[in-house]
Structures are given as structure tokens and as C-alpha cells.
Amino acid sequence: AYRRPALQRLGGFDERFRRAFREDADIALRALDAGYSINEGQRRTLHPVRPAPWWASVAAQRGNADDALMRALHGPTWHDRAAAPVGRRNRHLAVTAIGIGALAAAVGGRNRLAARAALSWGAGTAEFARTRIAPGPRDLREIATMLATSIAIPPVATWHWIRGLAQHRRARPWQPQVEAVLFDRDGTLVHDVRHNGEPDRVQPVPDAVAALDRLRRAGIKLGVITNQSGVARGQLTLPQVRAVNARVDELLGPFGDWQVCPHGPDEGCDCRKPRPGMVVAAAAALGVDVTNCVVVGDTGADVAAALAAGARAVLVPNRATLRAEIDAAPAVYPRLGDAVDALLSRPEVRS
């Protein structure tokens, strides 16, 4: 059982694991790498054995490709870290190699070598079958099934292992899908001018234009969510806020949606960050699921609003960002461009 904030920080389950086999080991290792601890609970669940066709054990060898992905992502010692048995893969590789050698020798007319290799292949296959048959019930149907599948499993397992090594040789760490990025305005997209009501004072942060252009080229929708409590305090008006937003849109846009909270911190509205209202509203306006949104901001309120809504959160701190906010953020990048690089690095999902 994982807490929701942990799943959000980890990006959920890696969707490249298409079977219910190694996806749990992968997310457990990612959780440990992120600094979480995994504690053993006391709950017990009974999983009844469900009916399966006789060839189900052969089809299950597709999981060897998942093991290859685990190796690419977590290194060759991932079994030890995950407390997962290595299994019989090395024996399957050896039996398969011997079988191929026997066939090659027979085709090449080297009958004595072919015979010796065939005997070795038969011994390895018989040992595998005997191990599987021994627990019972050892009736005629089960023995026939175990013999047939014991012949098929080693080459099938080997094929899926080699296929997985080739397919996942360049696998990168998992990142969840990003459909929309919602930016805080002041301190994130533009330099923070307190309660700014003057469009001429709008100045983008250095790498904002290039970062936003990369997101647009990738087909990601963009929005802005901004607290403007100066309206409630009487320090600026909504028309002034709209004029400043229009200038931001002119310099950095277009943005698919703007959400503005004009309320003060004591008004109890649902829109003011760290409340999630603007994040939820922006996701709806952009037509995306809020869980596929990322909020990029410079304060703990931006992070809290994202997590409360079910979105991901990225902090790009500046001189006004508190140390505690940086330490508590799930993802921190020194510049806006670095954050965008990370968001665009999601690995391809293959079936």
C-alpha cells in the first residue's frame, strides 16, 4: 500500500511493465531510491488459484522481458535489492544453447557430437520436468503437461530474455505522462514585482521563452494559475491584473488558460493556492485529467495546491523561496529550462 503523495512523486507504476509481474518490484526500488522506507504490515490476503490452460506456464515466460527491463533500470543486482529469486534463467539459457548446438551438429553431419549434445539437452530437460512434477499430484495429465511445457519453456524464456535485452537496452527511468503544465506567474514565468499592476514592468525570467516553446512543440497544453491578493487588499484592480496578464501572454504566450484568484488569505476561497481550486479549474478548461498535469512554481503554496488537486509538483526556487519549501518539494530544479527538460524526458511506452 502506497500513500498517494508517494505515488505522485514516483509517477505511479511504470507502464512499460504490461503484466502483473515486476511492476511492484520496480516501484518498490524506486521508492527506496527516493528515500522512502517500506514497512511490512500484518494484513494477509488469500489469492485463490484460478483455472489456466495447460500452456499458461509457457506464456508466462514473457516475464523474462520484464526482467530485462528491470536489469536496464536497476542494474544487474536488482534481484538482491528486491529480494526476488533469480530463478532458472541461466539453466534455461544453457539448455537452449545445448539444444541449438545439437541441431546445428546434426545439420552439419557431425552425428557423434549431435548425439552427445542431445543427451545433455535431454538430461537438462528431464531434470527440469522432474523438479516440476515432484510436488504432485503426479497424475497422467499433469505429467504429460509438465513434460511438454518443460521442453518448450527454456527456449521461450531465452527468446523473451534476449528480446527484452534488445528492446530495453536504452531504457530510461520512468516519468508519468504530461498533458498540461500549469505555471505560477510571478517568480516563475516573470520576475516578481509585488502587486504589479503595470504591464511595462513585466520581465520574463531568462529561459522562459525557450522552455515554453519546447513544451508547445511537444504538444503539451499550457496554463497559468496566479494568486493576486493585491486586488482584495486594494493595491491593484482586476483590470490591472488583466493588463499584466495580457502582457505576459504577449511576451510568453499563448497560454491555453488563465486562472486568477483575487481573494485575500483570510477569505476562505477554494481557488487561492495552496488550495487546489485553480489547478482543478485549469485542468478542466484545458480538457485534461488533473493527474496528467504538472504545476511549476516557486513556493510551497504552488506545490501544496498541485498535490491537493492530484497533480504533480515541480519547484523552481528563487531567492525568496524558503529552505523548508525546497526540502519538502517532490522535485526541484534550479532553472525553468531544467524543469522542462525533465518533463520532456518521459520514456516511450511500447506494447
C-alpha positions, 0 to 999 in steps of 0.5 A, a space after each residue: 500500500 502506497 500513500 498517494 503523495 508517494 505515488 505522485 512523486 514516483 509517477 505511479 507504476 511504470 507502464 512499460 511493465 504490461 503484466 502483473 509481474 515486476 511492476 511492484 518490484 520496480 516501484 518498490 526500488 524506486 521508492 527506496 531510491 527516493 528515500 522512502 522506507 517500506 514497512 511490512 504490515 500484518 494484513 494477509 490476503 488469500 489469492 485463490 488459484 484460478 483455472 489456466 490452460 495447460 500452456 499458461 506456464 509457457 506464456 508466462 515466460 514473457 516475464 523474462 522481458 520484464 526482467 530485462 527491463 528491470 536489469 536496464 533500470 536497476 542494474 544487474 543486482 536488482 534481484 538482491 535489492 528486491 529480494 526476488 529469486 533469480 530463478 532458472 534463467 541461466 539453466 534455461 539459457 544453457 539448455 537452449 544453447 545445448 539444444 541449438 548446438 545439437 541441431 546445428 551438429 546434426 545439420 552439419 553431419 557431425 552425428 557423434 557430437 549431435 548425439 552427445 549434445 542431445 543427451 545433455 539437452 535431454 538430461 537438462 530437460 528431464 531434470 527440469 520436468 522432474 523438479 516440476 512434477 515432484 510436488 504432485 499430484 503426479 497424475 497422467 495429465 499433469 505429467 504429460 503437461 509438465 513434460 511438454 511445457 518443460 521442453 518448450 519453456 527454456 527456449 521461450 524464456 531465452 527468446 523473451 530474455 534476449 528480446 527484452 535485452 534488445 528492446 530495453 537496452 536504452 531504457 530510461 527511468 520512468 516519468 508519468 505522462 504530461 498533458 498540461 503544465 500549469 505555471 505560477 506567474 510571478 517568480 516563475 514565468 516573470 520576475 516578481 514585482 509585488 502587486 504589479 499592476 503595470 504591464 511595462 514592468 513585466 520581465 520574463 525570467 531568462 529561459 522562459 521563452 525557450 522552455 515554453 516553446 519546447 513544451 508547445 512543440 511537444 504538444 503539451 497544453 499550457 496554463 497559468 494559475 496566479 494568486 493576486 491578493 493585491 486586488 482584495 487588499 486594494 493595491 491593484 484592480 482586476 483590470 490591472 491584473 488583466 493588463 499584466 496578464 495580457 502582457 505576459 501572454 504577449 511576451 510568453 504566450 499563448 497560454 491555453 488558460 488563465 486562472 486568477 484568484 483575487 481573494 485575500 488569505 483570510 477569505 476562505 476561497 477554494 481557488 487561492 493556492 495552496 488550495 487546489 481550486 485553480 489547478 482543478 479549474 485549469 485542468 478542466 478548461 484545458 480538457 485534461 485529467 488533473 493527474 496528467 498535469 504538472 504545476 511549476 512554481 516557486 513556493 510551497 503554496 504552488 506545490 501544496 495546491 498541485 498535490 491537493 488537486 492530484 497533480 504533480 509538483 515541480 519547484 523552481 526556487 528563487 531567492 525568496 523561496 524558503 529552505 523548508 519549501 525546497 526540502 519538502 518539494 517532490 522535485 526541484 530544479 534550479 532553472 525553468 529550462 531544467 524543469 522542462 527538460 525533465 518533463 520532456 524526458 518521459 520514456 516511450 511506452 511500447 506494447 
